[in-house]
Amino acid sequence: MQRFDWGILLRAGVRGLGLKPREFWDLTPVELRLMLGEDNGAAPMGRARLDELLSAFPDDAKGDGS
């Protein structure tokens, strides 16, 4: 398992990106990696995959969760 070096990441976020500490801690690791210019090469989700997910997990029309 890969571990995060939070000290280095915090310095990169605060000093390098100019984030406030609260803004840094509100980010997900993926968001931080994107902001730092790291790209894992994964293609963004296409419309076909979004349609598959919408079919599998439709929104509740009532909005009450039941």
C-alpha positions as CSV (number, residue, x, y, z in Angstrom):
1,M,0.0,0.0,0.0
2,Q,1.3,3.4,-1.0
3,R,1.4,5.9,1.9
4,F,1.0,9.7,1.7
5,D,3.8,12.0,2.8
6,W,1.4,14.6,4.3
7,G,4.2,17.0,5.1
8,I,5.4,17.2,1.5
9,L,1.8,17.4,0.2
10,L,0.8,20.1,2.6
11,R,3.9,22.2,1.6
12,A,3.0,21.7,-2.1
13,G,-0.6,22.7,-1.5
14,V,0.0,25.7,0.8
15,R,3.3,27.0,-0.6
16,G,3.1,25.7,-4.2
17,L,-0.6,26.2,-4.9
18,G,-1.3,29.0,-2.5
19,L,-4.0,27.1,-0.7
20,K,-5.1,28.0,2.8
21,P,-4.7,25.0,5.2
22,R,-8.5,24.6,5.3
23,E,-8.7,24.5,1.6
24,F,-6.0,21.9,1.5
25,W,-7.7,19.6,4.0
26,D,-11.1,20.0,2.2
27,L,-9.5,18.4,-1.0
28,T,-9.6,14.7,-1.8
29,P,-6.3,13.1,-2.6
30,V,-7.4,12.9,-6.3
31,E,-8.3,16.6,-6.4
32,L,-4.9,17.5,-5.0
33,R,-3.1,15.2,-7.4
34,L,-4.9,16.9,-10.3
35,M,-4.1,20.3,-9.0
36,L,-0.4,19.4,-8.7
37,G,-0.5,18.3,-12.4
38,E,-0.3,14.5,-11.8
39,D,-2.3,12.5,-14.3
40,N,-2.8,8.8,-14.0
41,G,-3.6,8.6,-17.7
42,A,-7.2,7.4,-17.1
43,A,-9.7,8.6,-19.7
44,P,-12.6,10.7,-18.4
45,M,-16.0,8.9,-18.2
46,G,-17.8,8.9,-21.5
47,R,-21.5,9.5,-22.1
48,A,-22.2,5.7,-22.6
49,R,-20.8,4.9,-19.1
50,L,-22.8,7.7,-17.6
51,D,-26.0,6.4,-19.2
52,E,-25.2,2.9,-17.8
53,L,-24.8,4.3,-14.3
54,L,-28.0,6.3,-14.6
55,S,-29.9,3.2,-15.6
56,A,-28.4,1.1,-12.8
57,F,-29.0,3.8,-10.2
58,P,-31.9,6.0,-11.2
59,D,-32.8,9.1,-9.2
60,D,-35.8,8.8,-6.9
61,A,-38.5,11.0,-8.5
62,K,-40.0,11.7,-5.1
63,G,-36.7,12.7,-3.6
64,D,-37.6,11.0,-0.3
65,G,-35.1,8.1,-0.6
66,S,-37.8,5.4,-0.4
